[in-house]
Amino acid sequence: MSDLENIVGISEPRAAKGSAGSGEQATGGQIEPTRFHATVPTSRGAVLRRFLGRYGTLIGFAIMFGAFSAVRPDVFPTWVSIRSIIDLAAPVIVLAVGLTVVLNAGEFDLAFPGAAALVSVVTVQASASLNQWAVPILVGLVVGVVTGLIGGALVAMRRAGSFIVTIALSAVWTALSFSLSHGGLTIPVHNETYLNVAFGRALGIPFTVYYAAALALAIYAMLRWTVFGRYVRAIGSNPTATRLSGVNMSITRVGAFTVMGFCAAAAGVIITSRAGQYSPQLGGGLFIPPFVAVFFGTSVLGARTFNVFGSVVGALFIGVLQSGLNILGASGWLGDGIIGVTLIVTLMLGTGRKAD
Amino acid sequence: MSGNELASERRGSADAEADGSAPPPLVEFVDIRKAFASVVAVDGVSFDIPCGQIVGLVGANGAGKSTLMNILAGVITPDGGQILLHGREVHLRNPRTALHAGIAFVPQELNLVPDMSVAENLLLGQFPSRAGVVRGGSLRERARELMVRVSLEKMDPNRPAGALSPVEQRLLTIARALAHDPQLLILDEPSATLPADTVEHLFPVLTALANSGHSLVYISHRLQEIKRLSDRVVAMRDGRVTGRVERDAVTIEGMVELVGGQPGRRGTSTLSSRRKGKVAVAARDLHGSRIRGVSFEVYPGEIVGLTGLQGSGRSELLRMIAGVQHYAHGSLDVLGGGPCRSPREAARRGVAYITEGRGPMLLRGMSVTENATVAALHSFSGRGFTSGRKERSAVGRLAQQLSIKGDPNQPIQTLSGGNQQKVLIGRWMLTGASLWILDEPTAGIDVHAREEIHRLIRDFADRGLAVIMASAEPEEIVSVCTHAFVIVEGAISAECTAPLAVEPLVAACYVGHDLGGQVDADRSLRDGMAP
C-alpha cells in the first residue's frame, strides 16, 4: 500500500510545493492535479481530514457492521453469517482483483460479465454431457483465458479504446453464451463433485473462500513482485514513458486482460457450482459490484490507486451490506441503491481532482 | 549595452508625463520581477508600450518574454513591480481583469473548435441569444463586423473553422481577441506555425490595427518580421531588457547581438582531430515532416549539439534516431544496425533517449527506484520476479554517483526537477547505453543540477560513448559540446567545430546563416572537411 501521505509529511518543502504554474510544471508540458496537501497538516481539522482519508472507509465499514449487529444481535455477528457473507462475496472478490490488474494497466474491461457467462455455459454443458467435473472446469478456464487474450490483443492494436472494444466483446460473448444454451435455456448441473466445488468445506470454511483468497494473494504478489506486474503499473502510470523505456507494451496489455479473463472464468465456475445451474441472467448481475469494489478500494487506507487489498475490502463491504439488508428483510434493489450512493460519496470525498 | 544608452532610453514616459506635453503611454512596466522556485524568469523589467504602436519583443527561449506577457495578460502574478495603464497602477489578478482593462492575449496555440463555424468560433462564450436560443442572424452580423477588421470580409461565416488555411485561422484568432474591444493586443509568435510565404497576409492587418489606435506587442523569433513591422523593438535576455531600439535604428545584426548569449563565451571542449571507432549515427539526406534533407555523423566520444529555434525540427530529428518516429526517406544507421524501428529496439541496441520536458518520461506515483530500473528491469530480476535487493543496491550506487537527493522509496514527482532528470539519466545508465540522445536535458533545472548534468554528459563522452543533445541555448551547446549543428527550418544551416563560440551559433539560428565567424555555412565546404 502506498504511503504517499507519510512521505509528503516528511519530504522537503520543495517537493511538497509542486503547485501548478511553477517553472518545472511548465516544462513538463502537462498540468497534473496536485495530489498532495500543500503543507504538513498541523491544525486539528487537517489532522482529522488526514486521519479520515486513511481510515474513513474502514471506520465506515465497522460502523455498518456494528449497526447490523446491534439490530439483529441474534443473527448478524455470528460465525455462520460471516461465513456466508464471505462465501457470497467470493465471486465478486475474484472479479474485482482481476479488474484491479486491468485498471492498473490504465485500461477498462466491460466484457468480463459476458466472458463469465460464456464460461459458465461451456462448463455446465461439458459437465452435463461428460458427467465429469475436472475436464469441464479446465475447458472453462481455458475459454476464459482465450476471451482475455482476444480482448487484450484487440486493445493492444491501439485502434480503439478498451472501453468500446470490451463493450463490443461483451455483446459477442453474451450472444455466444445464448447460442450455446439454445437461446438462453437454464441448464442444471448434475455432477455431484462439480456442485461440491463451491459447497465443499475444509476446516469449516467454504472452498470458495480459499479460491478467492488464493487468487487475491497471487495477484497481489504479481503486481508487487513480478516484472510483469511492474510493467502493468508502469503502463498505467505513463504509457509513453513505459514505451520509451523499451517495455513490450502489447504483451503486457494482453497479459493484463488474460489475467482478467482467467478471473472471469473462475467466477463463472464458482457461480454455476453454487447455483447448481447455468441461467441466462447470470452475466447481468456481475457487472456493477466488481467495479464498485475496486473503486471503493482506492479510498481504503488512503491508497488513491487501484490495489488488491482495497478491492477485497470493497467486495466484502458490498457483501456485508447486501447480507445485512437481506437479514433485515429489505428488497435487493435497496442494497444496489445504497451501494451506488456509498461509492459516489466515497469518490467525491477523495482528495484527487481531475483536471479539465 | 552601456549604462549611458540604458539611461537615455529610460527617459521615456516618466519625463513626458512630468512636463505634461504628451499623454502617458498605454502600458508601462516598472521594475517587474517574477521567479519560479529558484529560477528567476523576469528580473526587474521596465519599458513602455505607446498608444497605437507595434512593439516587437525579441529574445531567446527562456529570456522571459512569455512570463512578462503572461503577467500583462493576468495569467501570472508578478512578485514585484508595477504595471501602469494610462499612467495609473493596475492589478491584473486574472485574465478576466486584464481583458476588462483592455488587454487581449492571442496565444501561439490557435485554440479553435474546428467543427464549429467561423462565426461561432469568433463569439464563443458570448453568443447573442434569446431565452437560451442562439440568434443566428445577429451572431453572423457581429461576426462579419469582426471579420472586416482582419480582412476576412470575403469569408463565409458559416464555414467550419477547421477548413480554413493556417493564416486564415491565425487571423480568426486575432478577430476573436478583437471581439472584446481591447486597446492592446499581445500576439505570441503569431507566425511560428505559418508557412513562410503566407505570413505576408498578417502584416497589413496588424498595421491597420495599429493605425486605428490599437497597441500591439508582437513576439517573434523571425527578426526580419520584427524589423518590418515594429515601431520599436525591445530585446530581452535572461529576464532583463537588453535593449530598446526605435524603428529607424533597428538592424538584424543589432538584434542578434541583443538577444544572443554572453558575448565572448568560448567553449573549452576540443575534439581530437581524428575520429575514432565505428560511427555511432550516420544520417544521409534524412526527410521527415519538418526535417528536410539532413546528413551528419556522430562518432563515439563526441558530444554533438543541435540548436535552432523552436519548431526548427531539432526534436523530430532526435525522435527519428531514437526510433520513436519514422522518417519519410533518406538513410539512417544507428550503432551499425540500421535505423531503429521502435523505442524497444532502440533500447535493446543501446540507445538512451530522454525527451524534452520530463513529463513524457516520468512514471508518476511510482517510486524513485521503480523509475530508475524500469528500462533495465530484466537485469534486476530472476524467473519473472523482481529482486528488491539488487534494485536497492543499484539505485543506491546510482544515487551516490549522481548525487540524487531523496529517498529511493518516495514517489518520483516529489523530487525537484533536477533530481528527477538525474533519475531519468540513471535509468539509461543502468541499461549500459552507448548512444545518448538528450532533448533539452537541462531545461527548467536549477543552475547547480545543470552543472552536474553537464559534467555527467562530458563524462559519457570521455568514456567513449556518443552523445547527441539538443538545446535552444547556445551557451549550453558551447559549454558542453565538441561539435554543433544549427538547424533552421528543418535543414542544417551551419556546422561549428570546437572550440565553439556563442555568437556565430546565435547568428545562424536567427538569420539562417552566419554573420561571419568560424561557421562553415556552406555544406559542400563542411563535407570536404569531414574525415
Interface residues (C-beta under 8 A of the other chain):
Chain A: S2 D3 L4 I7 V8 S11 R14 A15 A16 K17 G18 G21 S22 G23 E24 A26 T27 G28 G29 Q30 E32 R35 F36 W225 T226 V227 F228 R230 Y231 R233 A234 S237 N238 T240 A241 T242 R243 L244 S245 G246 V247 N248 T305
Chain B: F36 A37 V39 A41 I76 A322 V324 P343 R344 A346 A347 R348 Y353 T355 G357 R358 G359 P360 M361 L362 L363 R364 G365 M366 E370 V374 A375 L377 H378 S381 G384 F385 T386 G388 G406 D407 N409 Q410 P411 Q413 T414 L415 S416 G417 R427 T431 E440 A443 G444
